């Protein structure tokens, strides 16, 4: 059982709840933009504004999405930290190094 967009959107709800936020400006980049769209559709009452960066209207017929979707669909909790770092650094064209991704 993998992570669907609705699962990620649910993580945003959990974060907002922990921070006692009724609604927020939701910003999503790349894959996050699709999660942000899903969040706004499922939780319009929690969405103040929606900002999409590097997004598209649909993921259909996108070869990159077809390649990564099986990987995302097979993720389980907790997601491996090294996978997260490697995935994020692979999507950035510059060099911000692994220090940027250091979690405490």
C-alpha positions in Angstrom: 0.0 0.0 0.0 1.6 3.2 -1.1 1.0 6.9 -0.5 -1.8 8.5 -2.6 -2.2 12.2 -3.0 -5.0 12.1 -0.5 -2.6 10.6 2.1 -0.1 13.5 1.6 -3.0 15.9 1.8 -4.0 14.3 5.1 -0.5 14.9 6.3 -1.0 18.6 5.7 -4.2 18.5 7.7 -2.4 16.8 10.6 0.3 19.5 10.4 -2.3 22.3 10.4 -4.0 20.7 13.4 -0.8 20.4 15.4 -0.1 24.1 14.7 -3.7 25.1 15.6 -4.2 26.6 12.1 -7.7 26.7 10.7 -6.6 27.5 7.2 -3.4 28.3 5.4 -1.9 29.5 2.1 -0.9 26.2 0.5 2.2 26.2 -1.7 3.3 23.3 -3.8 6.2 22.8 -6.2 6.5 20.0 -8.7 4.9 16.9 -7.1 4.0 19.0 -4.2 1.9 21.1 -6.5 -0.3 18.1 -7.3 -0.6 17.3 -3.6 -1.5 21.0 -2.9 -4.2 20.8 -5.6 -5.6 17.6 -4.0 -5.5 19.3 -0.6 -7.5 22.3 -1.9 -10.1 20.0 -3.5 -10.5 17.8 -0.4 -10.2 20.6 2.2 -11.4 23.9 0.6 -12.4 25.2 4.1 -8.7 24.8 5.2 -7.3 26.5 2.1 -6.8 30.2 2.2 -4.9 30.5 -1.1 -3.3 28.1 -3.4 0.1 28.7 -5.0 1.4 26.2 -7.6 5.0 26.2 -8.9 6.2 24.0 -11.7 2.8 22.4 -12.0 0.6 21.1 -14.8 -3.1 20.7 -15.2 -2.8 16.9 -15.4 -0.2 14.1 -15.0 -1.6 12.1 -17.8 0.7 11.3 -20.7 3.7 12.6 -18.7 6.6 10.1 -19.1 8.4 11.3 -16.0 5.2 10.8 -13.9 4.7 7.3 -15.4 8.3 6.4 -14.4 8.1 7.7 -10.8 4.5 6.8 -9.9 5.2 3.1 -9.2 7.9 4.1 -6.8 5.7 6.5 -5.0 2.8 4.1 -4.9 5.0 1.5 -3.1 6.2 3.9 -0.4 5.4 2.8 3.2 5.5 4.7 6.5 8.0 5.7 7.6 9.5 6.8 4.3 13.3 6.1 4.2 15.2 9.3 4.9 17.9 8.5 2.3 15.2 7.9 -0.4 13.8 11.4 0.5 17.2 13.1 0.2 18.2 11.3 -2.9 14.9 12.0 -4.6 14.8 15.7 -3.7 18.4 16.3 -4.7 17.7 14.5 -8.0 15.0 17.0 -8.9 17.2 20.1 -8.3 19.5 21.3 -11.1 21.9 23.1 -8.8 24.0 21.8 -5.9 22.7 22.5 -2.4 24.3 19.4 -0.9 23.1 16.9 1.7 23.5 19.4 4.5 20.4 21.2 3.2 18.4 18.1 3.7 19.7 17.4 7.3 16.8 16.5 9.6 17.0 17.0 13.3 
